[in-house]
Amino acid sequence: MENYHFAEIAAPQGAPLLFLFHGTGGDENNLVDLGRQLAPGAHLISPRGDVSEGGALRFFRRTGEGVYDMADFARATTKMSAFIAAQIARTGATEVAALGYSNGANILASVLFTAPQLIGKAVLMHPLIPFEPEPQPGLGGRQVLITAGRRDPISPAPLTERLAAYLAAQGAAVETVWHDGGHELRQPEFEAAHRLLEA
């Protein structure tokens, strides 16, 4: 299976590991500084999306705004899960967290739906999951922070609330942090992410 190109800030073998997943149009370098701030001393790995949408990098294809190519979504989820597992094995990490924004949050959520054992703590910033995932008892005990904008035109609030309810129903410990804006990231989201990752 082909690998992802990725940025990395190494830490000693066995250090906590934090994966970072950029949004549409970003790249592997976008979230590295944020990762350093949120989890100082952690091993950081930030893969680059392997799909180009008019030159904008993403982790899976879509056929329209909010309309996923579900076959490619499944491909990307399988590939990313294998990548995460390989990096955990390589680094020897026993504490594994992940943070994704927008498209990056969506691929991270899909990994949680299918291979929740890989990730102990997850930060989903402005995710959009436009379908009802299958039940996943493996989510029990996982810690998930969702951050979102009340007026987000890309990730509508009702779908964010539905995702949070699904995760809670599977036994995950879910916190949702809102701001009054749209799809942009704001300071309360970073503060909530820092609290989860430092805990």
ABEGO torsion letter per residue (X at the ends): XBBBBBBBBBBBBGBBBBBBBBBBGBBAAAAAAAAAAABBGBBBBBBBBABBBGGBBBABBBABBGBBBAAAAAAAAAAAAAAAAAAAAAAGBABBBBBBBEAAAAAAAAAAAABAAABABBBBBGBBBABBBBBBAAABGBBBBBBBBAABAABBAAAAAAAAAAAAAAGBBBBBBBBABBABBBAAAAAAAAAAAAX
